[in-house]
Amino acid sequence: MTAHSAPPAASVQTVALTPTLNADLFVPTQGIRHPLIVAASGGGWRRGGRADLNHWGAFFARHGIAFASVDYRRSTEGAVFPDNLCDLETGICALHAQAQDLGLDGARIALLGASAGAHLSALAALGDRLPPLRAMACIYGPYDLLKHWQEDIAKSPERSANLTERMLGCGPFDDPLRYHRASPLRQITTARALPVFLSWGLLDPAIDPQQSLDFAQALQQAGFPVRRRVFPDAGHFWFTEDDLADPQTHAAKLSGDLLRFFTRVLA
């Protein structure tokens, strides 16, 4: 760094959550005890990884919010639920336990997920295994897995290629209760109400936009404060693939709304 260059906005480190799972942690260089967003990437529960959301980590750290993009097991070799959910929950709890040492405020944690990561983040936030959360933000996730399975079967009847069935290890008519337990839409309770931010595109070919609309309506009926940002011309993948530096992208257009939401709920 030269005498005239600005210091980096964030320190970046890999944090061991368990012997096999890590997080990429972005912590603002200014101030102490920062609020934290814990993020889960997408990839159809099968592909992807924590690096997919690291551009969002840099973005939030520049604005004073720490960001941890976490690992979870993928269904590369078959059924992985509920182990993938347990991985996310364990990672959140580990970051909460290490908060003071990492320069974080363990009382100010929120979740963020995209696609399959939105599904797991929603399940984690609606469950009872986590320390208190301030909020969650979910981007174009599947929230009713029976309907998601049916939508995918309608596109391709080859069940071996069905990502939902691969992740859960069965079809919905083999084990209906498993699909119920794995569906965030079916886990909503008034007692777990917290602020929610949802965003999706109306041209999404991978996950029916109705999934997000139904989830938003059910959350509101249960007393959750819900904010929405819907893009009429957006498809899938834009949250992870768009360039945040290009103001014309959907991700860049969302970034201001998302920052204002997290700044408010994590204050």
Short mmCIF file of the C-alpha atoms (twelve columns), coordinates in Angstrom:
data_MODEL
# 
_entry.id   MODEL 
# 
loop_
_atom_site.group_PDB 
_atom_site.id 
_atom_site.type_symbol 
_atom_site.label_atom_id 
_atom_site.label_alt_id 
_atom_site.label_comp_id 
_atom_site.label_asym_id 
_atom_site.label_seq_id 
_atom_site.Cartn_x 
_atom_site.Cartn_y 
_atom_site.Cartn_z 
_atom_site.pdbx_PDB_model_num 
ATOM 1   C CA . MET A 1   0.000   0.000   0.000   1 
ATOM 2   C CA . THR A 2   1.368   3.389   -0.975  1 
ATOM 3   C CA . ALA A 3   1.323   6.474   1.205   1 
ATOM 4   C CA . HIS A 4   -1.708  7.779   -0.701  1 
ATOM 5   C CA . SER A 5   -3.733  4.580   -1.108  1 
ATOM 6   C CA . ALA A 6   -6.776  3.916   1.055   1 
ATOM 7   C CA . PRO A 7   -6.672  1.082   3.586   1 
ATOM 8   C CA . PRO A 8   -8.716  -2.005  2.690   1 
ATOM 9   C CA . ALA A 9   -12.375 -1.783  3.698   1 
ATOM 10  C CA . ALA A 10  -12.368 -5.284  5.158   1 
ATOM 11  C CA . SER A 11  -10.152 -8.002  6.489   1 
ATOM 12  C CA . VAL A 12  -10.852 -11.364 4.873   1 
ATOM 13  C CA . GLN A 13  -10.118 -14.691 6.502   1 
ATOM 14  C CA . THR A 14  -11.138 -18.324 6.332   1 
ATOM 15  C CA . VAL A 15  -12.700 -19.429 9.610   1 
ATOM 16  C CA . ALA A 16  -12.947 -23.104 10.606  1 
ATOM 17  C CA . LEU A 17  -16.507 -23.825 11.711  1 
ATOM 18  C CA . THR A 18  -16.027 -27.584 12.107  1 
ATOM 19  C CA . PRO A 19  -13.153 -29.907 11.139  1 
ATOM 20  C CA . THR A 20  -14.656 -30.142 7.634   1 
ATOM 21  C CA . LEU A 21  -16.582 -26.876 7.116   1 
ATOM 22  C CA . ASN A 22  -15.285 -23.331 6.726   1 
ATOM 23  C CA . ALA A 23  -16.566 -19.804 6.212   1 
ATOM 24  C CA . ASP A 24  -15.127 -16.879 4.290   1 
ATOM 25  C CA . LEU A 25  -15.421 -14.010 6.759   1 
ATOM 26  C CA . PHE A 26  -15.339 -10.337 5.765   1 
ATOM 27  C CA . VAL A 27  -14.963 -7.952  8.710   1 
ATOM 28  C CA . PRO A 28  -14.899 -4.152  8.310   1 
ATOM 29  C CA . THR A 29  -11.538 -2.677  9.271   1 
ATOM 30  C CA . GLN A 30  -13.143 0.310   11.001  1 
ATOM 31  C CA . GLY A 31  -14.902 -0.092  14.348  1 
ATOM 32  C CA . ILE A 32  -15.465 -3.084  16.628  1 
ATOM 33  C CA . ARG A 33  -18.194 -5.643  17.353  1 
ATOM 34  C CA . HIS A 34  -19.782 -5.567  13.943  1 
ATOM 35  C CA . PRO A 35  -23.205 -6.979  13.095  1 
ATOM 36  C CA . LEU A 36  -23.025 -10.125 10.990  1 
ATOM 37  C CA . ILE A 37  -24.792 -11.538 7.945   1 
ATOM 38  C CA . VAL A 38  -24.381 -15.315 7.609   1 
ATOM 39  C CA . ALA A 39  -24.893 -16.327 3.985   1 
ATOM 40  C CA . ALA A 40  -25.589 -19.612 2.190   1 
ATOM 41  C CA . SER A 41  -24.986 -19.933 -1.546  1 
ATOM 42  C CA . GLY A 42  -27.129 -21.813 -4.051  1 
ATOM 43  C CA . GLY A 43  -26.435 -24.439 -6.683  1 
ATOM 44  C CA . GLY A 44  -29.417 -26.781 -6.603  1 
ATOM 45  C CA . TRP A 45  -28.133 -28.258 -3.306  1 
ATOM 46  C CA . ARG A 46  -25.519 -29.982 -5.458  1 
ATOM 47  C CA . ARG A 47  -23.108 -27.455 -6.960  1 
ATOM 48  C CA . GLY A 48  -21.649 -24.130 -5.919  1 
ATOM 49  C CA . GLY A 49  -19.699 -23.082 -2.870  1 
ATOM 50  C CA . ARG A 50  -19.116 -20.332 -0.387  1 
ATOM 51  C CA . ALA A 51  -16.977 -18.260 -2.793  1 
ATOM 52  C CA . ASP A 52  -20.081 -17.637 -4.920  1 
ATOM 53  C CA . LEU A 53  -21.249 -14.915 -2.524  1 
ATOM 54  C CA . ASN A 54  -17.928 -13.315 -1.659  1 
ATOM 55  C CA . HIS A 55  -18.587 -10.233 -3.803  1 
ATOM 56  C CA . TRP A 56  -21.527 -9.569  -1.489  1 
ATOM 57  C CA . GLY A 57  -19.181 -9.989  1.474   1 
ATOM 58  C CA . ALA A 58  -16.943 -7.233  0.141   1 
ATOM 59  C CA . PHE A 59  -19.994 -5.049  -0.520  1 
ATOM 60  C CA . PHE A 60  -21.473 -5.327  2.965   1 
ATOM 61  C CA . ALA A 61  -18.103 -4.978  4.704   1 
ATOM 62  C CA . ARG A 62  -17.557 -1.677  2.888   1 
ATOM 63  C CA . HIS A 63  -20.757 -0.515  4.567   1 
ATOM 64  C CA . GLY A 64  -19.876 -1.638  8.090   1 
ATOM 65  C CA . ILE A 65  -21.534 -5.064  8.214   1 
ATOM 66  C CA . ALA A 66  -19.511 -8.260  8.609   1 
ATOM 67  C CA . PHE A 67  -20.354 -11.114 6.268   1 
ATOM 68  C CA . ALA A 68  -19.669 -14.850 6.495   1 
ATOM 69  C CA . SER A 69  -20.294 -17.098 3.502   1 
ATOM 70  C CA . VAL A 70  -20.491 -20.616 4.900   1 
ATOM 71  C CA . ASP A 71  -19.995 -24.161 3.652   1 
ATOM 72  C CA . TYR A 72  -22.618 -26.873 3.778   1 
ATOM 73  C CA . ARG A 73  -22.660 -30.392 2.383   1 
ATOM 74  C CA . ARG A 74  -23.825 -30.774 -1.220  1 
ATOM 75  C CA . SER A 75  -25.703 -33.690 -2.745  1 
ATOM 76  C CA . THR A 76  -22.884 -34.725 -5.059  1 
ATOM 77  C CA . GLU A 77  -23.111 -38.330 -3.919  1 
ATOM 78  C CA . GLY A 78  -26.785 -38.640 -3.056  1 
ATOM 79  C CA . ALA A 79  -29.201 -37.632 -0.316  1 
ATOM 80  C CA . VAL A 80  -27.866 -34.971 2.028   1 
ATOM 81  C CA . PHE A 81  -30.885 -33.663 3.967   1 
ATOM 82  C CA . PRO A 82  -30.998 -32.882 6.870   1 
ATOM 83  C CA . ASP A 83  -27.191 -32.903 7.074   1 
ATOM 84  C CA . ASN A 84  -26.938 -29.811 4.859   1 
ATOM 85  C CA . LEU A 85  -29.325 -27.934 7.141   1 
ATOM 86  C CA . CYS A 86  -27.406 -29.119 10.208  1 
ATOM 87  C CA . ASP A 87  -24.182 -27.857 8.621   1 
ATOM 88  C CA . LEU A 88  -25.661 -24.395 8.178   1 
ATOM 89  C CA . GLU A 89  -27.073 -24.348 11.703  1 
ATOM 90  C CA . THR A 90  -23.756 -25.552 13.133  1 
ATOM 91  C CA . GLY A 91  -21.892 -22.858 11.214  1 
ATOM 92  C CA . ILE A 92  -24.183 -20.124 12.500  1 
ATOM 93  C CA . CYS A 93  -23.814 -21.360 16.070  1 
ATOM 94  C CA . ALA A 94  -20.023 -21.551 15.690  1 
ATOM 95  C CA . LEU A 95  -19.834 -17.962 14.451  1 
ATOM 96  C CA . HIS A 96  -22.063 -16.877 17.319  1 
ATOM 97  C CA . ALA A 97  -19.818 -18.672 19.821  1 
ATOM 98  C CA . GLN A 98  -16.657 -17.108 18.331  1 
ATOM 99  C CA . ALA A 99  -18.197 -13.671 17.837  1 
ATOM 100 C CA . GLN A 100 -16.140 -11.784 20.400  1 
ATOM 101 C CA . ASP A 101 -12.836 -13.235 19.180  1 
ATOM 102 C CA . LEU A 102 -13.746 -12.418 15.567  1 
ATOM 103 C CA . GLY A 103 -14.752 -8.824  16.255  1 
ATOM 104 C CA . LEU A 104 -18.463 -9.541  15.835  1 
ATOM 105 C CA . ASP A 105 -21.587 -8.765  17.818  1 
ATOM 106 C CA . GLY A 106 -23.257 -12.106 18.499  1 
ATOM 107 C CA . ALA A 107 -26.510 -10.361 19.401  1 
ATOM 108 C CA . ARG A 108 -26.818 -8.896  15.891  1 
ATOM 109 C CA . ILE A 109 -26.909 -11.756 13.389  1 
ATOM 110 C CA . ALA A 110 -29.071 -12.095 10.279  1 
ATOM 111 C CA . LEU A 111 -29.244 -14.707 7.522   1 
ATOM 112 C CA . LEU A 112 -29.032 -14.386 3.748   1 
ATOM 113 C CA . GLY A 113 -29.489 -17.124 1.177   1 
ATOM 114 C CA . ALA A 114 -29.873 -17.474 -2.575  1 
ATOM 115 C CA . SER A 115 -31.737 -20.271 -4.373  1 
ATOM 116 C CA . ALA A 116 -30.969 -23.532 -2.523  1 
ATOM 117 C CA . GLY A 117 -29.199 -21.416 0.090   1 
ATOM 118 C CA . ALA A 118 -32.412 -19.422 0.556   1 
ATOM 119 C CA . HIS A 119 -34.252 -22.676 1.198   1 
ATOM 120 C CA . LEU A 120 -31.777 -23.755 3.879   1 
ATOM 121 C CA . SER A 121 -31.526 -20.280 5.414   1 
ATOM 122 C CA . ALA A 122 -35.304 -20.084 5.706   1 
ATOM 123 C CA . LEU A 123 -35.481 -23.509 7.345   1 
ATOM 124 C CA . ALA A 124 -32.761 -22.520 9.803   1 
ATOM 125 C CA . ALA A 125 -34.422 -19.213 10.682  1 
ATOM 126 C CA . LEU A 126 -37.826 -20.841 11.145  1 
ATOM 127 C CA . GLY A 127 -36.434 -23.644 13.309  1 
ATOM 128 C CA . ASP A 128 -35.464 -23.700 16.968  1 
ATOM 129 C CA . ARG A 129 -31.764 -24.607 16.919  1 
ATOM 130 C CA . LEU A 130 -30.233 -21.146 16.542  1 
ATOM 131 C CA . PRO A 131 -29.459 -18.226 18.822  1 
ATOM 132 C CA . PRO A 132 -31.886 -15.321 18.325  1 
ATOM 133 C CA . LEU A 133 -31.707 -13.813 14.846  1 
ATOM 134 C CA . ARG A 134 -32.499 -10.268 13.774  1 
ATOM 135 C CA . ALA A 135 -33.793 -11.061 10.268  1 
ATOM 136 C CA . MET A 136 -33.466 -13.158 7.137   1 
ATOM 137 C CA . ALA A 137 -33.243 -12.305 3.439   1 
ATOM 138 C CA . CYS A 138 -34.054 -14.954 0.847   1 
ATOM 139 C CA . ILE A 139 -33.447 -14.590 -2.875  1 
ATOM 140 C CA . TYR A 140 -35.463 -16.727 -5.350  1 
ATOM 141 C CA . GLY A 141 -35.631 -19.825 -3.160  1 
ATOM 142 C CA . PRO A 142 -37.853 -22.928 -3.271  1 
ATOM 143 C CA . TYR A 143 -40.042 -22.912 -0.179  1 
ATOM 144 C CA . ASP A 144 -42.589 -25.665 -0.904  1 
ATOM 145 C CA . LEU A 145 -40.627 -28.720 -1.985  1 
ATOM 146 C CA . LEU A 146 -43.623 -30.800 -3.082  1 
ATOM 147 C CA . LYS A 147 -44.591 -28.093 -5.568  1 
ATOM 148 C CA . HIS A 148 -40.966 -27.609 -6.580  1 
ATOM 149 C CA . TRP A 149 -40.622 -31.354 -7.230  1 
ATOM 150 C CA . GLN A 150 -43.814 -31.303 -9.305  1 
ATOM 151 C CA . GLU A 151 -42.630 -28.293 -11.303 1 
ATOM 152 C CA . ASP A 152 -39.334 -30.002 -12.115 1 
ATOM 153 C CA . ILE A 153 -41.032 -33.299 -13.019 1 
ATOM 154 C CA . ALA A 154 -43.287 -31.417 -15.424 1 
ATOM 155 C CA . LYS A 155 -40.178 -30.061 -17.165 1 
ATOM 156 C CA . SER A 156 -38.289 -33.367 -17.121 1 
ATOM 157 C CA . PRO A 157 -39.922 -36.654 -16.054 1 
ATOM 158 C CA . GLU A 158 -36.528 -38.317 -15.468 1 
ATOM 159 C CA . ARG A 159 -36.620 -38.659 -11.686 1 
ATOM 160 C CA . SER A 160 -32.927 -39.470 -11.346 1 
ATOM 161 C CA . ALA A 161 -32.180 -35.930 -12.531 1 
ATOM 162 C CA . ASN A 162 -34.605 -34.273 -10.111 1 
ATOM 163 C CA . LEU A 163 -32.504 -32.124 -7.781  1 
ATOM 164 C CA . THR A 164 -35.096 -32.037 -4.997  1 
ATOM 165 C CA . GLU A 165 -35.447 -35.815 -4.987  1 
ATOM 166 C CA . ARG A 166 -31.680 -36.203 -5.114  1 
ATOM 167 C CA . MET A 167 -31.227 -33.905 -2.118  1 
ATOM 168 C CA . LEU A 168 -33.964 -35.536 -0.028  1 
ATOM 169 C CA . GLY A 169 -33.295 -39.099 -1.123  1 
ATOM 170 C CA . CYS A 170 -36.896 -39.908 -2.033  1 
ATOM 171 C CA . GLY A 171 -39.949 -38.703 -3.901  1 
ATOM 172 C CA . PRO A 172 -42.807 -36.887 -2.172  1 
ATOM 173 C CA . PHE A 173 -45.090 -39.896 -2.397  1 
ATOM 174 C CA . ASP A 174 -42.452 -42.150 -0.854  1 
ATOM 175 C CA . ASP A 175 -42.154 -39.967 2.261   1 
ATOM 176 C CA . PRO A 176 -44.606 -37.032 2.361   1 
ATOM 177 C CA . LEU A 177 -43.550 -36.075 5.886   1 
ATOM 178 C CA . ARG A 178 -39.937 -35.611 4.764   1 
ATOM 179 C CA . TYR A 179 -41.060 -33.117 2.134   1 
ATOM 180 C CA . HIS A 180 -43.221 -31.347 4.705   1 
ATOM 181 C CA . ARG A 181 -40.330 -31.026 7.165   1 
ATOM 182 C CA . ALA A 182 -37.986 -29.825 4.420   1 
ATOM 183 C CA . SER A 183 -40.366 -27.086 3.212   1 
ATOM 184 C CA . PRO A 184 -39.965 -23.650 4.827   1 
ATOM 185 C CA . LEU A 185 -43.541 -22.790 3.837   1 
ATOM 186 C CA . ARG A 186 -44.725 -25.589 6.146   1 
ATOM 187 C CA . GLN A 187 -42.537 -24.531 9.090   1 
ATOM 188 C CA . ILE A 188 -43.880 -20.998 9.574   1 
ATOM 189 C CA . THR A 189 -45.081 -20.280 13.115  1 
ATOM 190 C CA . THR A 190 -46.127 -16.982 14.638  1 
ATOM 191 C CA . ALA A 191 -43.749 -17.571 17.544  1 
ATOM 192 C CA . ARG A 192 -40.721 -17.406 15.211  1 
ATOM 193 C CA . ALA A 193 -41.712 -14.130 13.524  1 
ATOM 194 C CA . LEU A 194 -38.841 -11.874 12.426  1 
ATOM 195 C CA . PRO A 195 -38.275 -9.313  9.652   1 
ATOM 196 C CA . VAL A 196 -37.940 -10.887 6.204   1 
ATOM 197 C CA . PHE A 197 -36.691 -9.542  2.869   1 
ATOM 198 C CA . LEU A 198 -37.616 -11.503 -0.258  1 
ATOM 199 C CA . SER A 199 -36.555 -10.909 -3.844  1 
ATOM 200 C CA . TRP A 200 -37.173 -12.818 -7.050  1 
ATOM 201 C CA . GLY A 201 -37.589 -12.460 -10.792 1 
ATOM 202 C CA . LEU A 202 -40.770 -13.119 -12.726 1 
ATOM 203 C CA . LEU A 203 -38.869 -14.789 -15.590 1 
ATOM 204 C CA . ASP A 204 -37.107 -17.382 -13.418 1 
ATOM 205 C CA . PRO A 205 -36.924 -20.674 -15.385 1 
ATOM 206 C CA . ALA A 206 -35.395 -22.657 -12.518 1 
ATOM 207 C CA . ILE A 207 -37.716 -21.883 -9.586  1 
ATOM 208 C CA . ASP A 208 -41.327 -20.858 -10.106 1 
ATOM 209 C CA . PRO A 209 -41.794 -17.225 -8.991  1 
ATOM 210 C CA . GLN A 210 -45.026 -18.351 -7.333  1 
ATOM 211 C CA . GLN A 211 -42.845 -20.057 -4.704  1 
ATOM 212 C CA . SER A 212 -41.675 -16.680 -3.408  1 
ATOM 213 C CA . LEU A 213 -45.112 -15.087 -3.655  1 
ATOM 214 C CA . ASP A 214 -46.760 -17.905 -1.686  1 
ATOM 215 C CA . PHE A 215 -43.996 -17.777 0.926   1 
ATOM 216 C CA . ALA A 216 -44.351 -14.011 1.313   1 
ATOM 217 C CA . GLN A 217 -48.110 -14.256 1.738   1 
ATOM 218 C CA . ALA A 218 -47.877 -17.038 4.328   1 
ATOM 219 C CA . LEU A 219 -45.224 -15.161 6.315   1 
ATOM 220 C CA . GLN A 220 -47.374 -12.047 6.385   1 
ATOM 221 C CA . GLN A 221 -50.412 -14.046 7.465   1 
ATOM 222 C CA . ALA A 222 -48.339 -15.350 10.390  1 
ATOM 223 C CA . GLY A 223 -47.327 -11.839 11.450  1 
ATOM 224 C CA . PHE A 224 -43.856 -11.605 9.885   1 
ATOM 225 C CA . PRO A 225 -42.897 -8.139  8.579   1 
ATOM 226 C CA . VAL A 226 -42.050 -8.813  4.920   1 
ATOM 227 C CA . ARG A 227 -40.371 -6.547  2.385   1 
ATOM 228 C CA . ARG A 228 -40.287 -7.569  -1.273  1 
ATOM 229 C CA . ARG A 229 -38.334 -6.568  -4.364  1 
ATOM 230 C CA . VAL A 230 -39.639 -8.208  -7.526  1 
ATOM 231 C CA . PHE A 231 -37.921 -7.836  -10.904 1 
ATOM 232 C CA . PRO A 232 -40.306 -8.362  -13.842 1 
ATOM 233 C CA . ASP A 233 -37.437 -9.080  -16.268 1 
ATOM 234 C CA . ALA A 234 -35.117 -11.184 -14.074 1 
ATOM 235 C CA . GLY A 235 -34.462 -14.896 -14.370 1 
ATOM 236 C CA . HIS A 236 -32.261 -17.023 -12.119 1 
ATOM 237 C CA . PHE A 237 -28.590 -16.811 -11.044 1 
ATOM 238 C CA . TRP A 238 -28.443 -13.005 -11.178 1 
ATOM 239 C CA . PHE A 239 -27.813 -12.601 -7.456  1 
ATOM 240 C CA . THR A 240 -24.549 -14.536 -7.663  1 
ATOM 241 C CA . GLU A 241 -23.497 -13.799 -11.246 1 
ATOM 242 C CA . ASP A 242 -24.330 -10.111 -11.765 1 
ATOM 243 C CA . ASP A 243 -21.633 -7.459  -11.488 1 
ATOM 244 C CA . LEU A 244 -22.399 -5.250  -8.497  1 
ATOM 245 C CA . ALA A 245 -20.328 -2.474  -10.058 1 
ATOM 246 C CA . ASP A 246 -22.670 -2.276  -13.053 1 
ATOM 247 C CA . PRO A 247 -25.704 -0.205  -12.015 1 
ATOM 248 C CA . GLN A 248 -27.807 -1.776  -14.766 1 
ATOM 249 C CA . THR A 249 -27.691 -5.290  -13.295 1 
ATOM 250 C CA . HIS A 250 -30.431 -6.688  -11.107 1 
ATOM 251 C CA . ALA A 251 -27.991 -7.372  -8.275  1 
ATOM 252 C CA . ALA A 252 -26.788 -3.775  -8.289  1 
ATOM 253 C CA . LYS A 253 -30.372 -2.523  -8.337  1 
ATOM 254 C CA . LEU A 254 -31.159 -4.746  -5.352  1 
ATOM 255 C CA . SER A 255 -28.043 -3.848  -3.367  1 
ATOM 256 C CA . GLY A 256 -29.339 -0.532  -2.031  1 
ATOM 257 C CA . ASP A 257 -32.626 -2.028  -0.818  1 
ATOM 258 C CA . LEU A 258 -30.829 -4.962  0.753   1 
ATOM 259 C CA . LEU A 259 -28.295 -2.718  2.480   1 
ATOM 260 C CA . ARG A 260 -31.026 -0.502  3.906   1 
ATOM 261 C CA . PHE A 261 -32.898 -3.550  5.181   1 
ATOM 262 C CA . PHE A 262 -29.877 -5.052  6.943   1 
ATOM 263 C CA . THR A 263 -28.708 -1.687  8.280   1 
ATOM 264 C CA . ARG A 264 -32.113 -1.172  9.890   1 
ATOM 265 C CA . VAL A 265 -32.620 -4.651  11.367  1 
ATOM 266 C CA . LEU A 266 -29.014 -4.923  12.591  1 
ATOM 267 C CA . ALA A 267 -28.877 -1.477  14.219  1 
# 
